[in-house]
Amino acid sequence: MNVARAGVMEPFANHAFQPRTVVRRTDLAQAAARLLARIAAQGPARAKGWESARLKFSDLSPNHLAYPAASVAVASGVMKTTADNAFQPSRAVTGAEAIETIAKIEALAGLR
């Protein structure tokens, strides 16, 4: 409820949150980008590098709806690409990957 109320994650169109639904990398990137925007608002100097980044991915074009979030998430260092610079937008997020992303966001926010 807290993340939905804060606008970090959005419920589905039927107003269900569905916590057991598979989280794709684009979903995680969008939530991360929303949190990074909050961090940037508190410390604009820290965010200069990732806010203006326009990264190139081998599998995600700048025209894709998830591109801005993916670019911010990778440029900030909270998410990674593969060795061939693929973002893998539709791949399911592993538990370890989610934990690592959250820990990196917490570190940027000064919570760790």
C-alpha positions as CSV (number, residue, x, y, z in Angstrom):
1,M,0.0,0.0,0.0
2,N,2.8,2.4,0.9
3,V,4.6,2.1,-2.5
4,A,1.3,2.4,-4.4
5,R,0.3,5.5,-2.4
6,A,3.7,7.0,-3.0
7,G,3.5,6.4,-6.7
8,V,6.5,4.1,-6.8
9,M,4.6,1.1,-8.1
10,E,1.2,1.2,-9.7
11,P,-1.6,-1.3,-9.2
12,F,-3.1,-3.0,-12.3
13,A,-6.1,-1.5,-14.1
14,N,-8.5,-3.6,-12.0
15,H,-7.0,-2.0,-8.8
16,A,-5.3,-5.2,-7.8
17,F,-1.7,-5.2,-6.8
18,Q,-1.0,-8.9,-7.4
19,P,2.2,-9.4,-5.4
20,R,2.9,-12.9,-6.8
21,T,3.0,-11.7,-10.4
22,V,6.3,-12.0,-12.2
23,V,8.3,-8.8,-12.1
24,R,10.0,-8.0,-15.4
25,R,13.1,-5.9,-15.7
26,T,11.1,-3.0,-17.2
27,D,8.9,-3.1,-14.1
28,L,11.8,-2.9,-11.7
29,A,13.5,-0.2,-13.8
30,Q,10.3,1.9,-13.7
31,A,10.0,1.6,-9.9
32,A,13.7,2.3,-9.5
33,A,13.5,5.4,-11.7
34,R,10.6,6.7,-9.6
35,L,12.7,6.3,-6.4
36,L,15.7,7.8,-8.1
37,A,13.7,10.8,-9.0
38,R,12.9,11.3,-5.3
39,I,16.6,10.9,-4.4
40,A,17.4,13.5,-7.1
41,A,14.9,15.9,-5.7
42,Q,16.7,15.8,-2.3
43,G,20.2,16.0,-3.8
44,P,20.3,17.3,-7.4
45,A,24.1,17.2,-7.6
46,R,24.2,13.4,-7.1
47,A,21.7,12.9,-9.9
48,K,23.3,14.9,-12.7
49,G,25.0,11.9,-14.3
50,W,22.0,9.6,-14.4
51,E,19.2,12.1,-15.1
52,S,20.7,13.2,-18.4
53,A,22.0,9.9,-19.5
54,R,20.9,8.4,-22.8
55,L,22.4,5.0,-22.8
56,K,22.4,2.7,-25.8
57,F,21.1,-0.8,-25.3
58,S,21.5,-3.6,-27.8
59,D,17.9,-4.7,-27.3
60,L,16.0,-1.6,-26.2
61,S,15.5,1.4,-28.5
62,P,15.2,4.9,-27.3
63,N,11.6,4.8,-28.6
64,H,10.5,2.1,-26.2
65,L,8.2,3.2,-23.4
66,A,10.5,1.7,-20.8
67,Y,13.7,3.2,-22.2
68,P,13.9,6.3,-20.0
69,A,13.5,4.3,-16.8
70,A,16.0,1.6,-18.0
71,S,18.5,4.3,-18.9
72,V,18.2,6.0,-15.6
73,A,18.4,2.7,-13.7
74,V,21.6,1.6,-15.5
75,A,23.3,5.0,-15.5
76,S,22.8,5.4,-11.8
77,G,24.3,2.0,-11.2
78,V,21.3,0.4,-9.6
79,M,20.7,-2.1,-12.5
80,K,23.1,-3.7,-14.9
81,T,23.2,-4.8,-18.5
82,T,24.7,-8.0,-19.9
83,A,28.2,-8.2,-21.4
84,D,26.7,-7.3,-24.9
85,N,24.9,-4.3,-23.4
86,A,21.5,-5.9,-23.5
87,F,18.9,-4.7,-21.0
88,Q,16.7,-7.7,-21.4
89,P,13.4,-5.8,-20.8
90,S,11.1,-8.7,-20.6
91,R,13.3,-11.0,-18.5
92,A,11.9,-11.9,-15.1
93,V,13.8,-10.3,-12.2
94,T,15.5,-12.8,-9.8
95,G,15.2,-12.3,-6.1
96,A,18.9,-11.6,-5.9
97,E,18.7,-9.0,-8.6
98,A,15.8,-7.3,-6.8
99,I,17.6,-7.3,-3.5
100,E,20.8,-5.9,-5.1
101,T,18.8,-3.1,-6.8
102,I,17.0,-2.1,-3.6
103,A,20.3,-2.1,-1.7
104,K,21.9,0.2,-4.3
105,I,18.9,2.5,-4.2
106,E,19.1,2.6,-0.4
107,A,22.8,3.4,-0.6
108,L,22.2,6.3,-3.0
109,A,19.5,7.6,-0.7
110,G,21.9,7.5,2.2
111,L,20.0,4.8,4.1
112,R,22.9,2.3,4.2
